[in-house]
Amino acid sequence: MSNNSNKKCCSSTFPQFTAKIKSVKEENYRIKTFELDYDLKAKPGQYALLWIPGVGERPMSIGLDNTFTVANVGGFSEALHKLKKGDKLSLRGPLGSEFELKKFKKIILVGGGYGVVPLYFLAKVACSKNISVTAVIAARKAEDIIFEEQFKKLGCIVLASTDDGSKGFRGNAVEAVKSLMQKNSYECIYTCGPEKMMYHLVLLAKEKEIESQVSIERYIKCGIGICGSCAINSHLVCVDGLVYSGDKALRFEEFGKSTRDGFGKKKVL
Amino acid sequence: MVKLSVELASLKLENPTILASGIIGVTKGSLEGAVQNGAAAVTTKSISIEPRKGHETPIMVETDAGFLNAVGYTNPGIYSAIEEFSDWKSKAPLILSLVGKDETEYSVLAEKIRSAQKNFKISAVELVLSCPHTPGYGLMAGQDTPEQTAKVVRAVKSKLPVPIIVKFSPSSLGVGGLAKAAEEAGASAINMGNTIGPGMKINIDQKKPVLGFKMGGLSGPAMRPVTVRSIYDIYQSVKIPIIGTGGVSYGADAIELMMAGASAIGIGTAVWYRGQDVFRKIAKEMEEWLDSNGYSSVKEIVGLAHE
């Protein structure tokens, strides 16, 4: 009767754990990649809540090999950018749904800005399954294009696209995809980036009668479907997103139209 | 066939489960989602006069058999809320949760609701006098006295012709007396209740409290015994019905709160433990228990533990 000493009275359902930063890499003038010494066992499309004590907790897309690639846009991201190799980083996750490769043989990934992060993770998995991957990396200008070489190294066909034409295709991502589709066909469009861009890509997929999957961004706070701040119509993105099929996303009236601010007030996109 | 329907003041509920305030209810769409998942009534997030950003994240952290939360009344303010929750078409009653610093603020909120357009239809208001972790409100502002309770209830009652539910926390002392004060001032129901505490969780790797506000209210299974005792006390003090909220994850938990004296059950944290359709699951489990124990209506078990 003495073996009770190691019994845990209740198991954790949403643990927070602390990892160490294994490396920090500068991707461009404002984006850094932080690699952790901890195996998150994440799937492409999932996210984690990163916590910096005294600053706050924010949802971040999980990149390939336990990484987070984050732009310094002030606030939390500025504090994150100050972290160095060997520093602690606490997190909860992985959370949320994942991109699904199904039985596709030829796919196209379209990332806007740092929306390429989960798509690069997805590209790695797809390439290991011998799926033909085309990646459109879209940004405002040349210096905002990231991961171009990494995608090429995986064996992807890569098209950079910039609004001002400073690199690659001149125009928006949707136009870039349309230009590729003149000579190529794909079974699925995977996209992560500005919602208007994703909305038009879903419509394009529908028009071409192919599938699409999108990663929807909302104001995530609790991460477990309780606080309600991430609502899109009757759904909570933090638990049944971020990734949705394009068909499902189109059933949300708010998709591509409106989002919510930190107060829960509706904002037109 | 076991009847699960209950009445709560003038509210008719198809089953005893109610979506508790602060859970999911930021938008009309998400409240509709809770109804689709079986909630017989839904409560909005608490609304203040002005918009509130709330506390810094993390706003929730798990502890043994429960969560601590410190949301801090994030809400878009009463004007946006009236716009958001207008045109409520579901058959499930909509309960608007209100939070104010004193009777004057509650009076302003009631006035805004009364003067809102006709399409803003609510079945009841819930007055929160019990948040354990927001400066200026609830327990941190001493709102949990019989005198303050009576003042706030009277202020709202004089402006609004809808049933008033008053929400207390088991952390308040003398909950029976508080409930009595609410009843005498004209409240139609008591919600017992809010989270308890506040408590704190420290991450030992970072050597810092996890919650952005450092402290937060405890919810989940860990608090249920305290909820049950508080309902038991209130049932002996008042005649008006009680909504039991706190630590219910399964049908058996709900039965326990009803035996203590609750007529309906608020569900919150269990949305995480059992999924967004927790309302339907709990109602079904209650039905099965009642059936196998020979009851024909859930109303028969209310207050049974007092007999």
Interface residues (C-beta under 8 A of the other chain):
Chain A: C9 C10 S12 T13 F14 P15 Q16 T18 L49 W51 P53 G54 G56 E57 R58 K88 S90 K221 C222 I224 G225 I226 C227 G228 S229 A231 I232 N233 S234 H235 L236 V239 E254 R260 G262 F263 G264 K265 K266
Chain B: G22 I23 I24 G25 V26 T27 G29 S30 E32 G33 Q36 K45 P51 R52 K53 G54 E56 T57 P58 I59 M60 V61 E62 D64 A65 F67 N69 V71 T74 N75 P76 G77 S80 E84 N203 D205 Q206 K208 V210 G212 P221 G268 T269 V271 W272 Y273 Q276
